[in-house]
Amino acid sequence: MSVFLIIISLFLLAFSALLVWQVLEQRKMIKQMLESEDISDTHQDPELVLTLRVRDPIALAKRESRTGRVLADRLPVMTRKMVYQEVMKELERELDERDIEVDMHIEYR
């Protein structure tokens, strides 16, 4: 039984060594391809984006403004747009007060 385990262990060791060798060869090949194509190895980090979603814009409009109470039931799409525009204005004012430069836009999905 122990001979069988030793043989299996040696087989797994050889297989692991083969996999390590293949990974090293692939890295060499990728490096050579990048050098031959004059592509730099450095990559840019992904851009971080902050997404804000008002959970219940209709309720917010009704709670915060008199016109929101009137328009919310009759024109819900327009009310949502107005709520997002107002939230964006308030955030912009707050961030300007704190000297934080941002690019803000509303994205319709």
CYANA upper distance limits for C-alpha pairs under 8 A (distance plus 0.5 A):
  1 MET  CA      5 LEU  CA      6.94
  2 SER  CA      6 ILE  CA      6.65
  3 VAL  CA      7 ILE  CA      6.68
  4 PHE  CA      8 ILE  CA      6.72
  5 LEU  CA      9 SER  CA      6.51
  6 ILE  CA     10 LEU  CA      6.64
  7 ILE  CA     11 PHE  CA      6.64
  8 ILE  CA     12 LEU  CA      6.65
  9 SER  CA     13 LEU  CA      6.58
 10 LEU  CA     14 ALA  CA      6.63
 11 PHE  CA     15 PHE  CA      6.65
 12 LEU  CA     16 SER  CA      6.54
 13 LEU  CA     17 ALA  CA      6.67
 14 ALA  CA     18 LEU  CA      6.71
 15 PHE  CA     19 LEU  CA      6.83
 16 SER  CA     20 VAL  CA      6.74
 17 ALA  CA     21 TRP  CA      6.64
 18 LEU  CA     22 GLN  CA      6.73
 19 LEU  CA     23 VAL  CA      6.77
 20 VAL  CA     24 LEU  CA      6.78
 21 TRP  CA     25 GLU  CA      6.70
 22 GLN  CA     26 GLN  CA      6.62
 23 VAL  CA     27 ARG  CA      6.76
 24 LEU  CA     28 LYS  CA      6.81
 25 GLU  CA     29 MET  CA      6.66
 26 GLN  CA     30 ILE  CA      6.60
 27 ARG  CA     31 LYS  CA      6.60
 28 LYS  CA     32 GLN  CA      6.67
 29 MET  CA     33 MET  CA      6.66
 30 ILE  CA     34 LEU  CA      6.62
 31 LYS  CA     35 GLU  CA      6.68
 32 GLN  CA     36 SER  CA      6.58
 33 MET  CA     37 GLU  CA      6.63
 34 LEU  CA     38 ASP  CA      6.42
 34 LEU  CA     39 ILE  CA      5.52
 34 LEU  CA     40 SER  CA      7.30
 34 LEU  CA     41 ASP  CA      7.52
 35 GLU  CA     39 ILE  CA      6.84
 35 GLU  CA     40 SER  CA      8.18
 54 VAL  CA     84 TYR  CA      8.10
 56 ASP  CA     60 LEU  CA      6.84
 57 PRO  CA     61 ALA  CA      6.58
 57 PRO  CA     79 THR  CA      8.18
 57 PRO  CA     80 ARG  CA      6.13
 57 PRO  CA     83 VAL  CA      6.67
 57 PRO  CA     84 TYR  CA      8.29
 58 ILE  CA     62 LYS  CA      6.75
 58 ILE  CA     68 GLY  CA      8.31
 58 ILE  CA     72 ALA  CA      6.31
 58 ILE  CA     76 PRO  CA      7.44
 58 ILE  CA     79 THR  CA      7.27
 58 ILE  CA     80 ARG  CA      6.96
 59 ALA  CA     63 ARG  CA      6.57
 60 LEU  CA     64 GLU  CA      6.47
 60 LEU  CA     83 VAL  CA      8.20
 61 ALA  CA     65 SER  CA      6.39
 61 ALA  CA     68 GLY  CA      5.07
 61 ALA  CA     69 ARG  CA      7.04
 61 ALA  CA     72 ALA  CA      7.44
 61 ALA  CA     79 THR  CA      7.65
 61 ALA  CA     83 VAL  CA      6.95
 62 LYS  CA     66 ARG  CA      7.54
 62 LYS  CA     67 THR  CA      8.42
 62 LYS  CA     68 GLY  CA      5.37
 62 LYS  CA     69 ARG  CA      4.68
 62 LYS  CA     70 VAL  CA      8.32
 62 LYS  CA     72 ALA  CA      7.23
 63 ARG  CA     68 GLY  CA      8.23
 63 ARG  CA     69 ARG  CA      7.85
 64 GLU  CA     68 GLY  CA      7.77
 65 SER  CA     69 ARG  CA      7.07
 66 ARG  CA     70 VAL  CA      7.26
 67 THR  CA     71 LEU  CA      6.51
 68 GLY  CA     72 ALA  CA      5.98
 68 GLY  CA     79 THR  CA      7.38
 69 ARG  CA     73 ASP  CA      8.04
 70 VAL  CA     74 ARG  CA      7.82
 71 LEU  CA     75 LEU  CA      5.90
 71 LEU  CA     76 PRO  CA      7.54
 71 LEU  CA     79 THR  CA      6.98
 72 ALA  CA     76 PRO  CA      5.52
 72 ALA  CA     79 THR  CA      6.19
 75 LEU  CA     79 THR  CA      6.64
 76 PRO  CA     80 ARG  CA      6.63
 77 VAL  CA     81 LYS  CA      6.91
 78 MET  CA     82 MET  CA      6.68
 79 THR  CA     83 VAL  CA      6.61
 80 ARG  CA     84 TYR  CA      6.79
 81 LYS  CA     85 GLN  CA      6.66
 82 MET  CA     86 GLU  CA      6.59
 83 VAL  CA     87 VAL  CA      6.60
 84 TYR  CA     88 MET  CA      6.53
 84 TYR  CA    106 ILE  CA      8.15
 85 GLN  CA     89 LYS  CA      6.73
 85 GLN  CA    106 ILE  CA      8.32
 86 GLU  CA     90 GLU  CA      6.72
 87 VAL  CA     91 LEU  CA      6.63
 88 MET  CA     92 GLU  CA      6.54
 88 MET  CA    104 MET  CA      8.04
 89 LYS  CA     93 ARG  CA      6.70
 90 GLU  CA     94 GLU  CA      6.70
 91 LEU  CA     95 LEU  CA      6.56
 92 GLU  CA     96 ASP  CA      6.52
 92 GLU  CA    104 MET  CA      8.44
 93 ARG  CA     97 GLU  CA      6.75
 94 GLU  CA     98 ARG  CA      7.06
 95 LEU  CA     99 ASP  CA      6.67
 95 LEU  CA    100 ILE  CA      5.70
 95 LEU  CA    101 GLU  CA      7.75
 95 LEU  CA    102 VAL  CA      8.33
 96 ASP  CA    100 ILE  CA      6.35
 96 ASP  CA    101 GLU  CA      7.60
